[in-house]
Amino acid sequence: MRGKSHRTVIVLLGTVVFVAGCSASSASSAPTPPTTPAAVSTEILTPTVTPTATPTTVIATARPTATAAASTTPGKTLVDTTVVTAVDGVRVRSQPRVSDDSFKYERLLPLGTPLYVLDGPVAASDYTWYEVIPLTSRDGRRGWVATASRSGEPWLAAKDFACPPRPTDMRSLAALLPGVGLACFPREPITVQARLIGVPGEIDGPTYSPGWFGLGSGGNLLVEPAVTRPPADPGRWFFLELDPAGQHPDALPVGDVVEVTGIFDHPAAAACTGNVGVDDTPVPTQDCRLQFAVTRLVTVRP
């Protein structure tokens, strides 16, 4: 999103999926944390790392706050929990491994960066990897990070995240960072009033399966009720992603003020694939979980 901040414009309009890994220096070595990093008042995660491709379970005993992800219990991985970086300069990679096809991103994660864990664990290159998304920065890169150095020094720590209030209007909904919507309100119905408008000109972007995610709902936008034009920055456009099995009129009331109800982490997102790779081959992706899926749309007024 989203504004839909997980969708960034490319040429006309597109989505850049930022993903990553660990090494802070070279393509073949892990990031070198500071000799004496500042203390982080959180519980340190101490994963077991294997050099094989068999996923390694990482146990977290901390839990996100209130409406964030479900609690973690012994034997459960970090997926759907919140963590922070326990050292300064953690590398984000495009794939969960150290290899030529796992691109390094130059913006290293500072100490204490809040993250939501989307996927994993994957054991490769003598590290245990998780896919994460930052919770406090729109320009943070979503991707893969390692939980610890090869010598076992932790790079992630379990920590609660303070969720914002549940959105009650279009402004607050559009202001949510992509990871925050998923971390704080998974599958919780959110209802707001908005104006439904069409997108000017042609648009382009990734395609997903199910096809109604992304631009599959016809390229319409949701804006605040008093607004009649899209935001000047296309990166802030909030696309209508309409569940075809939901409640809505056959002919969408473009131009009218509507009431929409939707959720993050729609059940259909569990099987989502998208042409988000370098060669446009459909691959499993977490993108659809981050999107606000509209399950009900009714007209309020012209």
C-alpha positions as CSV (number, residue, x, y, z in Angstrom):
1,M,0.0,0.0,0.0
2,R,0.8,2.0,1.3
3,G,-0.3,4.9,1.5
4,K,-0.4,1.9,0.2
5,S,3.1,2.2,1.3
6,H,4.3,-1.2,0.2
7,R,3.6,-0.2,-3.4
8,T,6.2,2.2,-4.9
9,V,5.9,3.7,-8.3
10,I,8.2,2.6,-11.2
11,V,7.9,4.5,-14.5
12,L,4.1,4.7,-14.6
13,L,3.3,2.8,-11.5
14,G,4.8,-0.3,-10.1
15,T,5.8,-2.1,-6.9
16,V,9.3,-2.5,-5.7
17,V,9.7,-5.4,-3.3
18,F,12.7,-4.8,-1.1
19,V,14.2,-7.9,0.3
20,A,17.5,-8.7,1.9
21,G,20.0,-10.6,4.1
22,C,22.8,-10.1,6.5
23,S,26.4,-9.3,5.6
24,A,27.4,-5.7,6.4
25,S,30.7,-5.9,4.6
26,S,31.3,-8.2,1.7
27,A,29.1,-10.6,-0.3
28,S,30.7,-13.6,1.3
29,S,30.9,-12.6,4.9
30,A,28.4,-11.7,7.7
31,P,28.0,-8.1,9.0
32,T,30.6,-7.3,11.6
33,P,28.7,-6.0,14.7
34,P,30.4,-3.4,16.9
35,T,32.8,-4.7,19.5
36,T,30.8,-3.3,22.3
37,P,27.3,-2.5,21.0
38,A,24.9,-0.4,23.0
39,A,22.8,-2.4,25.4
40,V,19.3,-3.4,24.2
41,S,16.8,-4.0,27.1
42,T,15.2,-6.9,25.4
43,E,15.4,-10.7,25.6
44,I,18.2,-11.9,23.3
45,L,17.4,-14.7,20.9
46,T,19.9,-17.5,20.7
47,P,19.1,-19.6,17.7
48,T,20.5,-22.9,16.7
49,V,22.2,-22.6,13.3
50,T,22.9,-25.6,11.0
51,P,24.9,-25.5,7.8
52,T,22.3,-27.5,5.9
53,A,19.3,-26.3,4.0
54,T,17.0,-27.8,6.7
55,P,15.0,-25.0,8.4
56,T,16.2,-24.3,11.9
57,T,13.7,-23.5,14.7
58,V,14.3,-20.4,16.6
59,I,12.4,-20.0,19.9
60,A,11.3,-16.6,21.1
61,T,9.8,-16.1,24.5
62,A,8.7,-12.5,24.1
63,R,5.5,-11.4,22.5
64,P,4.2,-8.4,20.7
65,T,1.8,-6.1,22.5
66,A,-2.0,-6.0,22.4
67,T,-3.2,-6.3,18.8
68,A,0.2,-7.3,17.3
69,A,1.0,-10.9,16.3
70,A,0.1,-14.0,18.3
71,S,2.2,-15.0,21.3
72,T,5.3,-17.2,20.9
73,T,5.6,-20.5,22.8
74,P,8.4,-23.1,23.1
75,G,8.9,-24.8,19.7
76,K,7.4,-21.9,17.7
77,T,9.5,-19.8,15.3
78,L,9.7,-16.0,15.2
79,V,7.2,-15.7,12.3
80,D,4.4,-13.3,13.1
81,T,6.2,-11.7,16.1
82,T,8.0,-8.4,16.5
83,V,11.8,-8.1,17.1
84,V,14.5,-5.4,17.1
85,T,18.1,-5.4,15.9
86,A,20.4,-6.2,18.8
87,V,23.5,-4.7,17.1
88,D,24.2,-1.8,14.8
89,G,24.6,-2.4,11.1
90,V,22.5,-5.5,10.3
91,R,22.5,-6.3,6.6
92,V,19.3,-7.0,4.6
93,R,19.4,-9.3,1.6
94,S,17.2,-10.2,-1.2
95,Q,17.5,-14.0,-0.6
96,P,18.1,-16.0,2.6
97,R,21.7,-16.9,1.8
98,V,25.1,-15.4,1.0
99,S,25.4,-15.8,-2.8
100,D,25.7,-13.7,-6.0
101,D,21.9,-13.8,-6.5
102,S,21.3,-12.6,-3.0
103,F,21.6,-8.8,-3.4
104,K,22.9,-6.7,-0.5
105,Y,21.2,-3.4,0.3
106,E,23.3,-0.6,1.4
107,R,21.1,0.8,4.1
108,L,22.1,-1.2,7.1
109,L,19.6,-1.5,10.0
110,P,20.6,0.6,13.0
111,L,20.6,-0.8,16.5
112,G,17.0,-1.1,17.9
113,T,15.2,-1.1,14.6
114,P,11.7,-2.6,15.2
115,L,10.8,-5.4,12.7
116,Y,7.9,-7.7,12.0
117,V,8.8,-11.2,11.0
118,L,7.0,-12.4,7.9
119,D,8.6,-15.8,7.0
120,G,11.3,-18.3,7.9
121,P,13.4,-19.8,9.3
122,V,15.7,-20.8,6.5
123,A,19.1,-22.3,7.3
124,A,21.8,-21.5,4.6
125,S,25.4,-20.2,4.4
126,D,25.8,-21.1,8.1
127,Y,23.1,-18.6,9.2
128,T,19.5,-18.8,10.2
129,W,17.4,-16.3,8.2
130,Y,14.0,-14.6,8.6
131,E,12.1,-12.3,6.2
132,V,11.3,-9.1,8.0
133,I,9.7,-5.7,7.3
134,P,10.6,-2.5,9.3
135,L,7.8,-1.1,11.4
136,T,8.9,2.6,11.7
137,S,10.2,3.6,8.3
138,R,8.5,3.8,4.9
139,D,11.8,3.5,3.0
140,G,13.0,0.5,5.0
141,R,13.9,-2.5,2.9
142,R,11.8,-5.7,3.4
143,G,13.8,-8.8,3.1
144,W,16.0,-11.4,4.8
145,V,18.2,-11.0,7.8
146,A,20.2,-13.5,9.9
147,T,19.5,-14.0,13.5
148,A,23.1,-14.2,14.7
149,S,26.7,-14.3,13.6
150,R,28.5,-17.5,12.7
151,S,30.0,-17.5,16.1
152,G,26.5,-17.2,17.7
153,E,26.4,-13.5,18.7
154,P,22.7,-12.5,18.5
155,W,21.7,-9.9,15.9
156,L,18.0,-9.9,16.7
157,A,16.1,-9.6,20.1
158,A,12.5,-10.2,20.9
159,K,10.7,-6.9,21.8
160,D,7.1,-5.7,22.0
161,F,5.9,-3.0,19.6
162,A,3.5,-0.3,20.6
163,C,0.6,-0.4,18.1
164,P,-1.2,2.8,17.1
165,P,-5.0,3.1,17.5
166,R,-7.1,1.2,15.1
167,P,-7.9,3.4,12.0
168,T,-11.3,5.0,12.0
169,D,-11.0,7.2,8.9
170,M,-9.3,7.1,5.5
171,R,-6.5,9.4,6.6
172,S,-5.3,7.2,9.5
173,L,-5.7,4.0,7.4
174,A,-3.6,5.4,4.5
175,A,-1.0,6.6,7.0
176,L,-0.3,3.0,8.3
177,L,3.0,1.6,7.4
178,P,2.6,-1.7,5.6
179,G,4.1,-3.8,8.3
180,V,2.1,-2.1,11.1
181,G,-1.2,-2.9,9.5
182,L,-0.3,-6.6,9.4
183,A,1.5,-6.7,12.8
184,C,-1.2,-4.8,14.7
185,F,-4.5,-5.6,13.0
186,P,-4.3,-9.1,11.4
187,R,-7.7,-10.1,10.1
188,E,-9.4,-7.5,12.3
189,P,-12.2,-5.7,10.3
190,I,-11.5,-2.0,9.8
191,T,-14.3,0.2,8.5
192,V,-13.8,3.7,7.1
193,Q,-15.5,6.1,4.7
194,A,-13.6,7.1,1.6
195,R,-14.2,8.4,-1.9
196,L,-13.7,5.9,-4.7
197,I,-11.9,7.5,-7.7
198,G,-10.3,6.2,-10.9
199,V,-6.6,6.3,-11.7
200,P,-5.6,8.9,-14.3
201,G,-3.7,7.4,-17.3
202,E,-2.2,4.0,-17.6
203,I,-0.8,2.1,-14.7
204,D,1.6,-0.8,-14.5
205,G,2.7,-3.1,-11.7
206,P,3.2,-6.7,-10.6
207,T,0.5,-9.3,-11.0
208,Y,-0.6,-11.6,-8.3
209,S,-2.6,-14.8,-7.8
210,P,-5.3,-14.4,-6.6
211,G,-5.6,-11.8,-9.3
212,W,-7.7,-9.3,-7.4
213,F,-4.7,-8.4,-5.2
214,G,-2.5,-5.6,-6.6
215,L,-4.1,-3.9,-9.6
216,G,-6.6,-6.7,-10.2
217,S,-9.6,-4.6,-9.0
218,G,-9.4,-2.3,-11.9
219,G,-7.0,0.4,-10.8
220,N,-9.3,2.4,-8.6
221,L,-8.2,4.4,-5.6
222,L,-9.5,5.2,-2.1
223,V,-9.0,8.8,-0.9
224,E,-10.4,10.9,1.9
225,P,-14.1,11.7,1.3
226,A,-13.5,15.4,0.7
227,V,-10.8,14.7,-1.9
228,T,-11.6,14.3,-5.6
229,R,-8.1,13.7,-7.0
230,P,-5.3,11.2,-6.3
231,P,-2.3,12.3,-4.2
232,A,0.4,14.1,-6.1
233,D,2.9,11.3,-5.1
234,P,1.8,8.1,-6.7
235,G,3.7,6.2,-4.1
236,R,1.0,7.3,-1.7
237,W,-1.9,6.0,-3.8
238,F,-4.2,3.6,-1.8
239,F,-5.5,1.1,-4.3
240,L,-8.8,-0.7,-3.9
241,E,-8.2,-4.4,-3.6
242,L,-11.7,-5.8,-3.6
243,D,-12.4,-9.4,-2.6
244,P,-14.7,-10.7,-5.4
245,A,-16.4,-13.0,-2.8
246,G,-17.2,-10.0,-0.6
247,Q,-20.2,-7.6,-0.5
248,H,-20.2,-4.9,-3.2
249,P,-22.2,-3.7,-6.1
250,D,-21.5,-5.2,-9.5
251,A,-20.9,-1.7,-11.0
252,L,-18.5,0.1,-8.7
253,P,-19.7,3.6,-7.8
254,V,-16.5,5.5,-9.0
255,G,-16.7,9.1,-7.9
256,D,-19.0,8.4,-4.9
257,V,-18.3,8.4,-1.2
258,V,-18.3,4.8,0.0
259,E,-18.0,2.9,3.2
260,V,-15.5,0.1,3.0
261,T,-14.6,-2.7,5.4
262,G,-11.5,-4.7,5.0
263,I,-8.7,-6.7,6.7
264,F,-5.0,-7.2,6.6
265,D,-3.7,-10.7,6.2
266,H,-6.8,-11.9,4.2
267,P,-7.0,-15.7,4.2
268,A,-6.5,-15.8,0.4
269,A,-3.1,-14.2,0.9
270,A,-1.7,-17.4,2.4
271,A,-1.4,-18.8,-1.1
272,C,-0.3,-15.6,-2.8
273,T,2.2,-15.7,-5.7
274,G,3.5,-12.8,-7.7
275,N,5.8,-11.9,-10.6
276,V,8.0,-10.0,-8.2
277,G,11.4,-11.7,-9.1
278,V,14.0,-10.4,-11.5
279,D,12.7,-12.5,-14.4
280,D,8.9,-12.0,-13.6
281,T,8.5,-15.7,-12.8
282,P,5.6,-16.1,-10.3
283,V,6.9,-17.0,-6.9
284,P,5.4,-17.2,-3.4
285,T,5.3,-13.7,-1.8
286,Q,4.2,-12.1,1.4
287,D,3.0,-9.0,-0.5
288,C,-0.7,-9.9,-0.3
289,R,-0.6,-10.3,3.5
290,L,0.5,-6.6,3.7
291,Q,-2.4,-5.3,1.6
292,F,-5.8,-4.0,2.9
293,A,-8.3,-6.4,1.3
294,V,-11.8,-4.9,1.1
295,T,-14.5,-7.4,1.9
296,R,-17.5,-4.9,1.9
297,L,-18.1,-1.8,-0.1
298,V,-21.4,0.2,-0.1
299,T,-22.3,3.6,-1.4
300,V,-22.9,6.4,1.1
301,R,-23.5,9.4,-1.2
302,P,-22.4,10.9,-4.5
